[in-house]
Amino acid sequence: MALAQILKGTDIEITVTIKDSAGTVIDLDTFAGIIAIVTDCTNRTVAQFSKATLTDFDDMTITTPSTGQFLIKVQSAVTIDMEVGKAFVEVKTQEANAGYTNSTFHSGDKTLAIFEIIESKTKGTTSLT
């Protein structure tokens, strides 16, 4: 599958679907916490998103938890400074479990490519008038 090519300086919305190992969608209400870290091709963190309010994290949008999907929005001010190449997302979920003193954490595939940044001739120009 070809990755979407995103010009530097462009806003992008990314929908992520959480599934179990059998490929079944997981209801996001079963997680106490979800974070998504977006990195560029140099492994530099460029954006961080969270289901819960956390310092230095932007909010992720969860519209219908039962679909297992959440939306993250990477703004043009972020993509303008990203290195040309693939961008990746790492997702970590936290299940609340009353039977344990610590919650259970799950990390997804750390090499999930989500889009490709390409050079832009206009460098994020926002007005043409």
N, C-alpha and C positions, 0 to 999 in steps of 0.2 A: 504494500500500500504506500503510495506516495504521500509525503508530508506536505501540508499546506505551506506555501512559501509566503512569508510575511515580510513586508518591507520594513527596514529600520524606521522608527518613528511612527508606527501604525499601532492603533489599539487592537487588541485581540481578546476574544472571549473563548474560553476552553471549557468544554463539558467533559467531566470525568465520571465514569460509571464504576462503582465498586461491586465486584462479584466475588463469590467464593471459588474454591479450587475446582468445583464442578461447573462453573460458569453461570451459577444462579445469582441473580441480583440480590444484594443485601439491603434491607431497610436501614437507612441511615439513622433512624431513631434508636437503633440498638447500640450506637456508639455514643459514649459520653463526649468524646473529642475526635476531631479529624483535623489534620494539618496537611497542607500541600506546599512543597518547596519547589520553586522553578529555578533551574540553573541554565546557564548558557554552555556553549561547547567547551569552555575552559574550566567548567565545574564551579563557576562563581555564582553564588546565590543572587538572583536578581529580583525575586518576589517571594513573599511568604503569605499564606492564607490559612485561616482557621475557622472552624465551626463555632468555637467559643471565643469570647473576647480575650485576646492575648496581646501583651505589649509587643510592638514591632511587627505585628501580623495584620494583614488586611482581612476583612470579612469575606468568606465565601458565601455564595448564594445557594441555598437549598430550598427549592420550591415545592417538590413533592418527594419527601423522604423515601416512600415506598418504591420509587423507581431506581434507587441507588445512585442517583446522579446529583452532582453539585457543579456549580459554575464558578469559574475564577476569571477575573478580568485583569489582563496585563495592559497597563496604560502606555501610551506612546512615549511618555517621558522615561519609561523603563526600556522599551524596545530600541529607542534611539541609541542607547549606550551599550546594547548587547553586541557581542562579537558575532560576526557572520558565521553561520553554521547551525547545527541542530541545537534545539532547546529541549530540556528534559524536565520531567516532574517526578518527584518522590512523594508518595502519599503514606502517611502513618495514621493508623486509627487506634483509638483507645476504647476498650470495652469496660464498662463499669461492672464489677462483679462483687456483690455484697459478701460472698463467701471468702474473699481474700483481702488482705490488708493492702496489697498493691493491685492496681488494675493490670490488665493484659494489653500489651501493645502488639500491633501487627504492622510490618512495613511491606509496602508493595515493591514491585520491580523498580530498582533505582536507576535503570537505564531506559525508561519509557520515553522515547522521543515523541514530542507533542507537536512541534512545528519547526520550520527552518527559517532562520533570519537571513534575508538577503539584502545587499546594499541598495540604498535608495538614492537616486539622483537629486531628489528634492529635500532630503534630510529632515522629513517631518514638517514641511511647510504647512501651516494651518489655514492660510488665507491666500487666495489668488486674486484678490481685488485690491 
